Structure formats: structure tokens, C-alpha cells
């Protein structure tokens, strides 16, 4: 398994535009805890740790989990969990303080995103949510995930997202892309 000791890889699909927007959201909303699903090798968790927020990252693949644990040694604000995200998220969410940012990137081989959003709706409503690999309607050239006939897009996600908020919310997409060049959906509460 590869290691994430390459300091040139910035996480977030190696996309500085996504990184910068996530960092802006963390700052704007005073995020104290980040929960990432789909750790892979730990690049994104490593970048998130530099924000000062507590980072809890979940990986379901055993080999990737072991690699992430090894790769994230030396990052005391990062905790790595093994298991399906929708089963692991509740335990993490109820123990740690908000406000939360959820970085949802666990999409293969099946998508747990609707189950992940149900956990957020129940345990951490009005959190900031970032979903990676979403169809960007403004940039159809950006990559996105599909599951059989199901496209990971706002039509698929809208009802589940609406249940995650008790206050008004807004959504926006990445306007630029680099690295893996995929669509990213950002959803945030609008207060005041």
C-alpha cells in the first residue's frame, strides 16, 4: 500500500481549489470537528489536521485503514476509524463537539452517502457538508460517481440534504478544478 509521505499531494483529490474552499468553510463557520469518510491513504486528513480542528476519518477498506494509521502517525489531532462510515459516524458525532464539517468521500464500491446524510440529520443538523465526486451541473466536464443507473447529483441528494437543516441552507459547486478534476458540492447553513 502506498504511503502519503509525498508532501506535494495536498489532499482533496490533489485539488487546491477544493482545499481552499474547505479551509474557508472551516474558518467561516468556526468548525471545531471534521468528520471525513473515505480516508484512503490520509492525504486529506493530514491537510485538515493543519487547521487545528479535531479530525476523525473513517475508512472501510482494511488495507487502506492500516496504511492511513501508519501515514497519520505524528498528527495528534487525527483519529482514524475502521468500518462502514454510516455505522461509525454516530459514535464519533455524539462524543465530539460541534460545529462540524462533514467531508463525504466514501463512494466505492457502493455509495453510503444517503445513510451518511441520515446520520447527520439525526445527530448533527445544521453542519457544513462537503460531498466529493458529485455531478457539477455548471461543469459537466468534471468527473462524478455513478452507481448503476444512479448518478451522484443534487437530484439524488436534495431530499436527504433538506433533512440535515433546521435553518436555511445554501449549496454551491466548485467553479475550478485541478488534480482529479471532479465535481464537489458544498452545503452550508445560512444564519442571520
C-alpha positions as CSV (number, residue, x, y, z in Angstrom):
1,X,0.0,0.0,0.0
2,X,1.3,3.4,-0.9
3,X,2.2,5.9,1.8
4,X,1.1,9.5,1.9
5,X,4.6,10.9,2.6
6,X,4.6,12.9,-0.6
7,X,4.3,16.4,0.8
8,X,3.4,17.7,-2.7
9,X,0.0,15.9,-2.5
10,X,-2.4,18.3,-0.8
11,X,-5.4,16.0,-0.3
12,X,-8.9,16.8,-1.5
13,X,-8.2,14.8,-4.7
14,X,-5.0,16.9,-5.0
15,X,-7.2,19.9,-5.9
16,X,-6.1,23.2,-4.4
17,X,-9.4,24.9,-5.3
18,X,-11.3,22.3,-3.2
19,X,-8.8,22.6,-0.4
20,X,-9.1,26.4,-0.3
21,X,-12.9,26.3,-0.2
22,X,-12.9,23.7,2.6
23,X,-10.5,25.8,4.6
24,X,-12.7,28.9,4.0
25,X,-15.7,27.0,5.3
26,X,-13.9,25.8,8.4
27,X,-12.9,29.3,9.1
28,X,-16.2,31.0,8.3
29,X,-18.2,28.5,10.4
30,X,-15.8,28.1,13.3
31,X,-15.5,24.4,12.7
32,X,-14.1,22.5,15.7
33,X,-14.6,18.9,14.4
34,X,-14.2,17.5,11.0
35,X,-15.5,14.1,10.1
36,X,-14.2,12.6,6.9
37,X,-15.5,9.5,5.2
38,X,-13.3,7.7,2.8
39,X,-9.8,8.2,4.3
40,X,-7.9,6.4,1.5
41,X,-4.2,7.0,2.5
42,X,-4.8,10.0,4.7
43,X,-3.8,12.9,2.4
44,X,-7.0,14.9,3.1
45,X,-7.0,14.1,6.9
46,X,-3.4,15.3,7.0
47,X,-4.3,18.6,5.4
48,X,-7.4,19.0,7.6
49,X,-5.2,18.4,10.7
50,X,-3.3,21.6,9.9
51,X,-6.4,23.7,10.5
52,X,-6.4,23.0,14.3
53,X,-9.8,21.2,14.1
54,X,-10.1,17.7,15.5
55,X,-10.2,15.3,12.5
56,X,-12.0,12.0,12.6
57,X,-11.5,10.0,9.5
58,X,-13.3,6.7,8.6
59,X,-12.1,4.1,6.1
60,X,-13.9,0.8,5.4
61,X,-11.1,-1.0,3.5
62,X,-8.8,-2.8,5.9
63,X,-5.6,-2.3,3.9
64,X,-6.2,1.4,3.4
65,X,-7.1,1.8,7.1
66,X,-3.8,0.3,8.1
67,X,-1.9,2.5,5.7
68,X,-3.8,5.6,6.9
69,X,-3.0,4.8,10.5
70,X,0.7,4.5,9.7
71,X,0.7,7.6,7.5
72,X,-1.1,9.7,10.1
73,X,1.2,9.0,13.0
74,X,2.6,12.3,14.2
75,X,-0.8,14.0,13.7
76,X,-2.2,14.0,17.2
77,X,-5.5,15.7,16.3
78,X,-6.4,13.0,13.8
79,X,-8.2,9.8,14.8
80,X,-8.6,7.0,12.2
81,X,-11.5,4.6,12.4
82,X,-12.2,1.4,10.5
83,X,-15.6,0.4,9.4
84,X,-18.6,1.4,7.3
85,X,-19.0,5.2,7.6
86,X,-22.7,5.1,8.3
87,X,-22.1,2.8,11.2
88,X,-19.0,4.6,12.6
89,X,-20.2,8.2,12.2
90,X,-22.8,8.1,15.0
91,X,-20.3,7.1,17.7
92,X,-17.9,9.9,16.6
93,X,-20.6,12.6,16.2
94,X,-22.2,12.2,19.7
95,X,-18.8,12.3,21.5
96,X,-17.1,15.3,20.0
97,X,-18.2,18.9,20.0
98,X,-19.5,20.8,17.0
99,X,-19.8,22.8,14.9
100,X,-19.0,20.1,12.4
101,X,-17.8,19.9,8.9
102,X,-18.5,16.5,7.2
103,X,-16.3,15.7,4.2
104,X,-18.1,12.8,2.5
105,X,-15.8,10.9,0.1
106,X,-16.7,7.3,0.7
107,X,-18.2,6.3,-2.6
108,X,-16.9,2.9,-3.7
109,X,-18.0,0.3,-4.4
110,X,-21.4,1.4,-3.2
111,X,-22.4,4.8,-2.0
112,X,-23.3,5.2,1.7
113,X,-24.0,8.9,1.2
114,X,-27.7,8.8,1.8
115,X,-27.1,6.8,5.0
116,X,-24.3,9.3,6.0
117,X,-26.7,12.2,5.5
118,X,-29.4,10.5,7.6
119,X,-26.8,10.3,10.5
120,X,-26.0,14.0,10.0
121,X,-29.8,14.9,10.0
122,X,-30.3,13.0,13.3
123,X,-27.2,13.8,15.2
124,X,-25.6,17.0,13.8
125,X,-28.1,19.1,11.9
126,X,-27.0,22.4,10.5
127,X,-23.5,21.2,9.9
128,X,-21.4,22.1,6.9
129,X,-21.4,19.3,4.4
130,X,-18.9,18.7,1.5
131,X,-19.6,15.9,-0.9
132,X,-16.8,14.9,-3.3
133,X,-17.4,13.3,-6.7
134,X,-20.8,14.9,-7.3
135,X,-22.0,15.9,-10.8
136,X,-21.4,19.6,-11.2
137,X,-24.2,21.0,-13.4
138,X,-22.1,24.0,-14.3
139,X,-19.1,22.0,-15.3
140,X,-20.2,18.8,-17.0
141,X,-16.6,18.0,-17.9
142,X,-15.7,17.4,-14.2
143,X,-15.9,13.7,-13.1
144,X,-18.6,12.3,-10.9
145,X,-19.7,9.0,-9.5
146,X,-22.4,6.7,-10.8
147,X,-23.9,3.5,-9.3
148,X,-25.6,1.6,-12.0
149,X,-28.3,3.9,-13.2
150,X,-27.9,6.3,-10.3
151,X,-25.9,9.5,-10.8
152,X,-24.5,11.2,-7.7
153,X,-26.1,14.6,-8.3
154,X,-28.2,17.1,-6.5
155,X,-31.4,15.4,-7.6
156,X,-30.3,12.2,-5.9
157,X,-29.2,14.1,-2.8
158,X,-31.7,17.0,-2.3
159,X,-34.3,15.3,-0.1
160,X,-31.7,13.8,2.2
161,X,-29.8,17.2,2.4
162,X,-33.0,19.1,3.2
163,X,-33.5,16.9,6.3
164,X,-30.0,17.9,7.5
165,X,-31.0,21.5,8.2
166,X,-33.3,23.3,10.6
167,X,-32.2,26.7,9.3
168,X,-31.9,27.9,5.7
169,X,-29.1,26.4,3.7
170,X,-27.3,27.1,0.5
171,X,-25.4,24.9,-1.9
172,X,-22.7,25.7,-4.4
173,X,-20.2,23.8,-6.5
174,X,-16.6,24.1,-7.3
175,X,-16.0,26.7,-10.1
176,X,-12.5,25.5,-10.8
177,X,-10.9,22.1,-10.7
178,X,-7.4,20.6,-10.7
179,X,-5.9,17.3,-9.6
180,X,-8.5,14.7,-10.1
181,X,-10.9,17.3,-11.7
182,X,-14.2,16.1,-10.1
183,X,-17.3,17.9,-9.1
184,X,-17.7,18.9,-5.4
185,X,-20.9,20.1,-3.7
186,X,-20.6,22.4,-0.7
187,X,-23.7,22.8,1.5
188,X,-23.7,25.2,4.5
189,X,-26.2,26.7,6.9
190,X,-27.2,30.3,6.4
191,X,-27.7,32.1,9.7
192,X,-28.8,35.6,10.5
